[in-house]
Every structure is written in structure tokens, then in C-alpha cells.
Amino acid sequence: MKRVKRKETIQCLTLKEDENDPFSIIPLDLIVEILLKVPTKSVAGLVFVSKKWLSIISGKYFISQYLQARSPPRLLFTVFSSGMTVQFLHSCSQVDPSSDRHRVNITPEKKEKKNHVHAFSPPIRGLICRQMDSRVMIGNPTTGQFVTLPRLKTRRRGVLSFFGYDPVNDAYKVLCLTVLRGRQERESQVVAKDHQVYTLGVAQQKWRMVECKHPHLPPTPSSLTNKGICLNGVLYYYAWIKKEGALISFDLISEEFNVVKLPEDIHCLVNYTGKVATTRWPTGNYTEVHLWVLEDASKQEWSKVSICVPFLRELAGKNHGFRFRGTVSTGELIFSPFSSQNKAPFFFISYNLKENKAQKVVVREFGSLSYYMEVYFDHVESPMFCQI
């Protein structure tokens, strides 16, 4: 399908002055310029200053400008400890993890199991999606605000969710599929059904059924390997089609499903220089990583890339298996431990391909208790308020 690219238009903000609002005498452009320089967490609190500021800060135009103006990359951790009564989200600077730390506590549901740390989808433009059984939540780790979406229209109790962003319509969307409850198996004759989409912040607050002409079954989410990846307005995730592995793409703009045949049956997806790629976890070699990079989905064209990382074993130590996490916004290739050791600081390896230089980046430990943890790269802070 050929996409029709919309011309970008910047809407002029026009608001009537309120005689009771002391800030109404300040020009709108100046207010926006001031707010773009204010730290994210402080901006979120300024919505209570006046109705005018609330209108500005909650507007899509301001959010877009804010993300462009001040969005240094951050690390976002989802952490759950068996010795704690809360789960929390922890974020810090990606460049210097020892600085600018921020934590939001989340009380876990009583029915949630220890692996509910994997119930989160990778963050998109400052927001994150969390699934709890058949319920789905959208949250902002910076403001601590979480909202629960309406219940899905289904009789099935098993739900799989994927989170993405439609850049043409400037809309966050959640894709949900229903499956039989329990662990999904490759040999299963059952396929996903009730494909539904929810668009955040629209007038009609409901799930919409979308047609899928390609019967498939995604594996049960247990780690980042099956939470999908969103690139350029397209959601990608691994699934089985008649016992064979395949890459499913869902265009968030046209809301159409397509199937891309995999060169090898590998279910780990990463972002490699802005393109979706498959790789094995953990890496089978301490110095090399092998990728299949999708060059053209419509033509089913892939290219194979092999990367040699110098001193990876020396930097990481002998007892660590590694996951290649893809390319971050600053261009480096990232490797993180396949499993974090309790009571030890978390670290990752950053490799600059152009300079052929690798370095170890250490993040402070989360305490001495046993914990389950997942880390996401290139998270950005946003003052956006979630509206269902």
C-alpha cells in the first residue's frame, strides 16, 4: 500500500485573555519559550498555574516542540523485588547514569506473578504501556500518572498487547490480540483473534476491531524478545504461522497487517540504525554479533551484517552472556547482560562503530534484595498528560 504523506502544519495557538489570569498579559510565544527551558517534572506541575498554561502544556504542539527541544536520552528500568511490596520505575541519564535519577513507585496487583516486570512494553516518546491480565494501562514514568484503558471486547481471557506511535496523525496506539489463557506454543492449532486498536486521547474512548488476513500466534511475552518494536509508524513482532516463525508488521497509520518471511527463524528483534533486525540472545560469541537487517519489507529483502566488538570479553568479564540491544539515538551499539546478578551493579557495553571504541557503563545497584529487572534505552522525559 502506498502511503500518502500529509503536509506538516503548525497550528497557531490562540487563546482569549482571562481578566482574572495574571499571566494573560504575557505573550503566548514567550510563555512557550520559557516552558521549553523548564525541567520536565516542573512543567507538569505548572498546569495548575492557570487555564491558559494548562491548555498550552497539554496541547500536542507544545509536547512535540518540548520533545524536540529537550529530550536527552535516558535509561528506564522496571524493577520488582520479591522482598518489596511495590514495583518501581527508575530512570537516569543514559550518558551519566549517576546523575538526574528519578523513581516512581507502582503498587503491584495481588494476582500478578513475579515476572510481571515483563508486562511493560518498550517506552514510546515518553509513555509506557503496562498489561495486567486482560487490562491495559498507559503511563508517564516522569509524572507518575497512569490511566487504565476500557476493557477489551472479548470472551477470551488471554491478551497480548503492543504499544506504538503513529507519526502522521500524532497518535499513540495500543494493539491487542486475544489468545487462549496460558503459555502459547509453536505447535498450537489456535491463532490470535479479536485484533483491536485503541487510540489515546480521541473523542471515542473505545477499542476498534481491525481486520487481520494473516492468521498467526505470537509467543507468550516473557521478556523483551516478544514485546515488539515500533519504527517509523510500524509495529513489528515475531509470531508463528503454521509452526513457522515469521515477522508480523502492523502499520499504525493504515492499520493493516502484513507478513515478512524471516531468513532464519530468530525471534529477537532490535533497532539497527533505524531498521528492524533479528539477532540471537545471548550472543554466541564474546566478540561478534550477527544480524539480519530488513532492507525492504515490500520486497522481502534482508541483508546480513556481522560486527566485531573489540575487548567485549575483557570489559564484561567471563561469566556474562550478552544481548545485543540495538543502536541508540546517539549512534552507539548497546550490549547488556543476558541476566543481571543480584547485589551487583547493572552495567552495559557501549560500542562506537565509527571510532571502533567500546566502553563499560555502570549503573548503581538497586539494593541488596533479590530483584527482577528490565532496562530500556533511549527513553525520553515528557510532560504529557495521559488522556484515555
C-alpha positions in Angstrom: 0.0 0.0 0.0 1.3 3.4 -0.9 1.3 5.9 2.0 0.0 9.4 1.5 2.3 11.7 3.4 0.5 14.6 5.0 2.0 18.1 4.9 3.0 19.2 8.4 1.2 22.2 9.6 1.9 24.1 12.8 -1.2 25.3 14.4 -1.2 28.8 15.8 -2.1 28.9 19.4 -4.8 31.4 20.1 -6.4 31.9 23.5 -8.7 34.5 24.9 -7.2 36.5 27.7 -8.8 35.9 31.1 -9.1 39.1 33.1 -8.6 37.1 36.3 -5.4 35.4 35.0 -2.3 37.5 35.9 -0.3 35.6 33.2 -2.7 36.6 30.4 -0.6 39.7 29.8 2.5 37.6 28.9 2.7 36.9 25.1 2.0 33.3 24.2 5.2 32.8 22.3 7.2 34.0 25.4 5.3 31.6 27.6 6.1 28.7 25.3 9.8 29.7 25.1 10.0 29.8 28.9 8.3 26.5 29.3 10.7 24.8 26.8 13.6 25.6 29.2 11.9 24.3 32.3 12.7 20.7 33.6 10.1 18.2 32.7 8.9 17.3 36.1 8.4 21.0 36.9 6.5 21.6 33.7 3.9 19.0 34.6 3.2 20.9 37.9 2.7 24.2 36.0 -0.7 23.1 34.6 -2.2 24.4 37.9 -0.9 27.9 37.3 -3.8 28.9 35.0 -6.2 27.5 32.4 -4.1 29.1 29.8 -1.0 27.2 30.8 -3.0 24.0 31.1 -4.2 24.4 27.6 -0.6 25.1 26.3 1.1 22.3 28.2 -1.5 19.6 27.4 -1.5 20.6 23.7 0.1 18.3 21.1 2.0 21.2 19.5 3.8 22.0 22.8 4.5 18.4 23.6 6.1 17.9 20.1 8.2 21.1 20.5 9.2 20.1 24.0 10.4 16.6 23.0 12.5 18.1 20.2 13.9 20.9 22.3 15.0 19.0 25.4 14.9 15.2 25.1 18.4 13.8 26.2 18.3 10.0 26.1 17.6 8.2 29.4 17.6 4.7 30.8 14.3 3.4 32.1 14.3 0.4 34.5 11.3 -1.6 35.5 12.2 -3.2 38.9 10.4 -5.7 41.1 11.8 -7.2 44.3 10.3 -10.3 45.9 11.1 -8.6 49.3 9.3 -5.4 48.5 5.6 -4.6 48.3 6.0 -2.2 45.4 7.3 -2.3 41.9 9.0 0.9 40.7 10.2 2.6 37.5 13.7 4.1 37.8 15.1 6.5 35.2 18.5 8.2 34.9 20.7 9.8 32.4 21.9 7.5 29.6 25.2 9.4 29.3 25.9 9.6 33.0 23.7 7.1 34.9 24.8 8.5 38.3 23.0 11.8 37.6 19.4 13.0 37.3 17.8 10.0 38.9 14.0 9.7 39.1 11.8 6.9 40.6 8.1 6.2 40.5 6.6 3.6 42.8 3.8 1.3 41.5 1.9 -0.9 43.8 1.6 -4.4 42.0 -1.6 -6.2 41.7 -2.1 -9.1 44.1 -2.7 -11.5 41.3 0.4 -10.5 39.4 3.3 -13.0 39.3 7.0 -12.4 39.8 7.5 -12.0 36.0 5.2 -9.0 35.8 8.2 -6.9 35.2 7.9 -8.1 31.6 4.3 -6.7 31.5 5.7 -3.4 30.2 6.1 -2.6 26.5 9.2 -0.6 25.5 8.5 3.2 26.1 7.5 5.4 23.1 8.1 9.2 23.2 7.9 9.3 27.0 5.0 7.0 27.6 4.9 3.3 28.5 2.3 0.6 28.3 1.6 -1.9 31.0 -0.6 -5.0 30.8 -2.2 -6.7 33.8 -4.1 -9.8 32.8 -6.8 -8.5 30.4 -6.4 -4.9 31.4 -4.1 -2.4 29.8 -2.6 0.8 31.3 -0.8 3.7 29.8 1.6 5.7 32.0 4.1 8.5 32.1 7.1 7.5 34.2 8.1 11.2 34.5 4.9 12.5 36.0 3.8 9.2 37.7 0.4 9.3 36.0 -1.2 6.0 34.9 -4.6 5.5 33.3 -6.5 2.3 32.7 -8.0 1.8 29.3 -11.5 0.4 28.9 -11.8 -3.4 28.9 -11.3 -5.3 25.7 -14.3 -6.7 23.8 -13.6 -10.4 24.0 -14.6 -13.7 25.7 -11.1 -14.9 25.8 -9.0 -14.3 28.9 -5.6 -14.3 27.3 -4.4 -10.9 26.0 -1.2 -9.8 24.2 -0.6 -6.0 23.8 1.8 -3.9 21.7 2.4 -0.2 22.0 3.3 2.3 19.2 3.1 5.7 17.8 1.5 7.0 14.5 3.7 9.9 13.4 1.3 11.1 10.6 -1.7 11.5 12.9 0.4 12.3 16.0 -1.3 9.5 17.9 -0.3 6.8 20.4 -2.0 3.5 19.7 -2.3 0.1 21.5 -2.7 -3.1 19.5 -4.2 -6.0 21.4 -4.7 -9.6 20.3 -6.6 -12.3 22.3 -5.4 -15.8 22.8 -6.2 -18.8 24.9 -5.1 -18.3 28.5 -1.8 -20.0 29.4 1.5 -20.3 27.6 1.4 -20.2 23.8 3.2 -23.0 22.0 4.5 -23.3 18.4 2.6 -26.5 17.9 -0.7 -24.9 18.9 -3.6 -25.0 16.3 -5.1 -21.9 17.9 -4.4 -18.5 16.5 -4.8 -15.0 17.8 -8.2 -13.4 17.4 -10.1 -10.2 18.2 -7.5 -7.8 16.8 -8.3 -4.4 18.4 -6.8 -1.0 18.4 -7.1 1.8 21.0 -6.1 5.4 20.1 -5.1 7.5 23.0 -6.9 10.9 23.5 -9.6 10.7 20.9 -13.2 11.5 21.4 -14.5 7.9 21.0 -13.0 6.1 24.0 -13.3 2.6 22.8 -11.5 -0.3 21.2 -11.9 -0.7 17.5 -11.8 -4.1 15.7 -9.3 -4.3 12.8 -9.2 -7.0 10.2 -6.2 -9.4 10.0 -5.9 -11.6 6.9 -2.9 -13.4 8.2 -3.7 -15.9 11.0 -0.8 -16.0 13.4 0.1 -16.7 17.1 2.7 -14.6 19.0 4.6 -16.4 21.8 3.7 -15.6 25.4 5.6 -12.4 26.4 8.3 -13.3 28.9 11.0 -10.8 28.0 11.8 -8.0 25.5 12.1 -10.6 22.8 8.3 -10.7 22.3 7.2 -7.2 23.2 7.6 -5.9 19.7 9.4 -2.9 18.3 7.9 0.3 16.8 9.8 2.0 14.0 8.6 4.8 11.7 4.9 4.2 12.5 5.1 0.4 12.1 4.8 -2.2 14.8 6.9 -5.4 14.3 6.7 -8.6 16.3 7.5 -12.2 16.0 4.8 -14.8 15.6 4.2 -18.4 14.4 2.3 -19.1 11.2 1.6 -22.8 10.9 4.5 -23.6 13.2 6.9 -21.5 11.2 8.4 -18.3 12.6 7.5 -15.0 10.8 7.8 -11.3 11.2 4.4 -9.6 11.5 4.2 -5.9 10.7 1.2 -3.7 11.7 1.1 -0.3 10.0 -0.2 2.1 12.7 -1.3 4.6 10.0 -3.2 2.4 7.6 -3.9 -0.2 10.4 -3.1 -3.1 8.1 -1.2 -6.3 8.9 1.5 -7.8 6.7 3.9 -10.8 6.9 7.6 -10.7 6.2 9.4 -14.0 5.8 12.4 -14.5 8.0 15.7 -15.5 6.6 16.3 -17.5 9.8 13.8 -18.5 12.5 15.1 -15.9 15.1 12.6 -14.2 17.4 14.8 -11.4 18.9 14.1 -8.0 17.3 16.2 -4.9 17.6 16.6 -1.4 16.1 19.7 -1.3 13.9 20.3 2.2 12.6 16.6 2.8 12.2 15.8 -0.5 10.7 14.3 -3.6 12.2 16.8 -6.5 12.6 16.8 -10.0 14.1 19.6 -11.4 16.3 20.2 -14.2 18.7 20.2 -13.8 22.5 22.5 -14.4 24.1 25.3 -13.7 21.7 27.1 -16.9 20.9 30.5 -15.2 20.8 32.1 -12.7 23.1 33.4 -10.5 20.3 30.9 -10.8 17.4 27.2 -10.2 16.8 25.4 -11.4 13.6 22.2 -9.6 12.4 19.7 -10.0 9.6 18.6 -6.4 8.7 15.2 -5.8 6.9 16.1 -3.5 4.0 12.7 -3.6 2.2 9.6 -5.2 3.7 7.5 -5.0 0.5 10.2 -6.9 -1.5 11.1 -9.2 1.5 14.7 -8.1 1.2 17.2 -8.8 4.1 20.9 -8.2 4.4 23.3 -9.9 6.8 25.6 -7.9 9.0 28.4 -9.1 11.2 30.0 -6.8 13.8 33.2 -7.4 15.7 33.3 -5.7 19.1 36.8 -5.2 20.5 37.6 -6.0 24.1 34.0 -7.1 24.9 35.0 -10.0 26.9 37.6 -8.0 28.8 35.1 -5.3 29.6 32.3 -7.6 30.6 34.0 -10.4 32.3 34.0 -14.2 31.7 30.7 -15.1 33.3 28.3 -12.9 31.3 26.1 -13.8 28.4 25.1 -10.8 26.3 22.1 -9.4 24.5 22.7 -7.0 21.6 20.1 -4.3 22.3 20.5 -2.4 19.0 21.5 1.1 18.1 20.7 4.0 20.3 19.9 7.6 19.1 23.5 8.7 19.6 24.7 6.0 17.2 26.4 3.6 19.6 25.7 -0.1 19.6 24.5 -1.4 23.0 25.1 -4.7 24.7 23.5 -5.6 28.1 23.9 -8.7 30.3 21.5 -11.5 29.5 20.6 -11.6 33.2 21.5 -9.2 35.9 23.3 -10.5 39.0 21.6 -9.8 42.3 23.5 -7.5 44.7 25.8 -6.3 41.8 25.6 -3.0 39.9 24.0 -3.3 36.5 26.2 -2.3 33.5 26.1 -2.3 29.8 28.7 -2.0 27.0 28.5 0.9 24.5 30.4 0.5 21.2 31.1 3.4 18.9 31.4 1.7 15.5 33.0 4.7 13.7 35.7 5.2 16.3 36.0 1.4 17.0 35.8 2.1 20.7 33.9 0.2 23.4 33.3 1.3 27.0 31.6 -0.2 30.1 28.9 2.0 31.6 28.0 1.1 35.2 24.6 1.9 36.8 24.2 1.9 40.6 22.7 -1.1 42.2 19.0 -1.1 43.3 19.7 -2.6 46.8 20.7 -5.8 48.4 17.4 -7.6 47.9 16.6 -10.2 45.1 15.0 -8.4 42.2 13.7 -8.8 38.7 14.7 -6.0 36.3 14.4 -4.9 32.7 16.1 -1.9 31.1 15.0 0.2 28.2 17.3 2.6 26.3 16.6 5.9 24.6 13.7 6.8 26.9 12.7 10.5 26.9 11.0 12.5 29.6 7.7 14.1 28.6 5.3 16.5 30.4 2.4 14.9 28.5 -0.8 14.0 30.5 -2.3 10.7 29.5 -5.9 11.0 28.4 -8.0 8.0 27.5 
